[in-house]
Amino acid sequence: MRKIWFLVHALGWMSVVGLFAWLWFHDPLLTAKTARREDQTILRNRVYRIAASGTAKLDVYMPPNRTVQAGSSALLPGVLAIHGGSWIGGSKSEYGPQVARLTRHGYVVFAADYQLARPGKPSWPGALEDLREAVRWIRRHADEFLVDPDRLVAFGSGSGAHLALLLGTFPPDHEPDGISSRVQAVVGMYGPADLADLVTGRHLSNDPARQLLGQDLPDWWARARAASPLEHVSRDDSPTLLVHGSDDRWVPFEQSQRMAVSLSQAGVPDRLIVVPGARHGFELLVEFPETRDLLPEILAFLDSVWQVHLREHR
C-alpha cells in the first residue's frame, strides 16, 4: 500500500513539474513572434540589419484594434524607440512598452536594439549605423505596417536620446537604394548633446561615453566631436522636442539647454520641456518630485510638426 501511495505521490509531482515546464517552453510571450496585449498586436524580433557586428532586431507595436494586413488607406506616423543604458546596456524589450503608449494615439512604434559598447569594443559609429538602417527598414516596410514613410519620429531616453538626436542632425551620407535615414521629428529625453563636455564634467575613470567611442584611441576627442549632436546642427535638421530634469546629475540639464539654443539659432523648430527637480531616468509618467504625464505635451508637439508637414506637402 505504501509503495502504491509513493508512486501516486511521485506521479503527481511529476505532472505538476511537467505542466510548469510545458507552460514555460510554450509561453506565447516567450516563444511566439506575434503576441497580443490589451488588443495591441506586438510583432517581436524582426531582423532589420545583418552586419559584421551581429544581427539587429526590433519589435513592432501596432495600435489597438488595427490589423497588420493592408485594408486601410489611412497611413499612421511611425516611432523608432531607442532605449537608453549609457550605450552599454538596456534593451528594446524594456523600453518598448514605455513608448508603446503612443499606439493608443495612432502611432506605430518600432523598438530597436542596436550595437552596444563593450570594454575594448567601441560601438561608434556602429550603433548609429544600426539605427539609420532601422529607419530605412521602416520605410522599406511602410506598406506592411500601414506607416507613412514621411512621418517618422526618433524617440529616445538618455543615451537613446543622444542617438535619436543624431538621426535628426547627422549629415546625410550614401543612402542604400536612395532610401533616406533622416527622420521628420525627434523626441529626446535627458540625452547628452556634447560628449566631450559630458566626459570632462563627470570626471569618471571609466566613463561609458568613452567606451562608446573607444577608451584609449588616440583620436578620442575627434570621435567625441563627430558623435555629438551639437556639432551637427544645421537649418535643415528635424524639429526637435527636448525633455530634461533640472536636477539631473548624470547628464547635466545644460546639455539640453545648449542643444535647444543651437537649434533655435539655426532656425530649427524646437521646444525644451523642463521637469523641475527631476533627476535622470524618469519615464513618460513622471512620479518624482511631482506626478506629471508628459505624453500630452509630446503629442501636442508632434501634432504641430505634422500640421506644418501637411501644409508644406499640399
Buried (B, 14 or more C-beta within 10 A) or exposed (E): EEEEEEEEEEEEEEEEEEEEEEEEEEEEEEEBEEBEEEEBBBBBBBEBBEEEBEEBBBBBBBBEEBEBEEEEEEBBBBBBBBBBBBBBEBEBEEBBBBBBBBBEBEBBBBBBBBBBBEEEEBBBBBBBBBBBBBBBBBBBBBEBBBBBBBBBBBBBBBBBBBBBBBBBBBEEEEEEEEBBBBBBBBBBBBBBBBBBBBBEBBEEEEBBBBBBBBBEEEEBBEBBBBBBBBBBBEEEBBBBBBBBBEEBEBBBBBBBBBBBBBBBEBEBBBBBBBBEEBBBBBEBEBEEEEEBEBBEBBBEBBEBBBEEBEEEEE
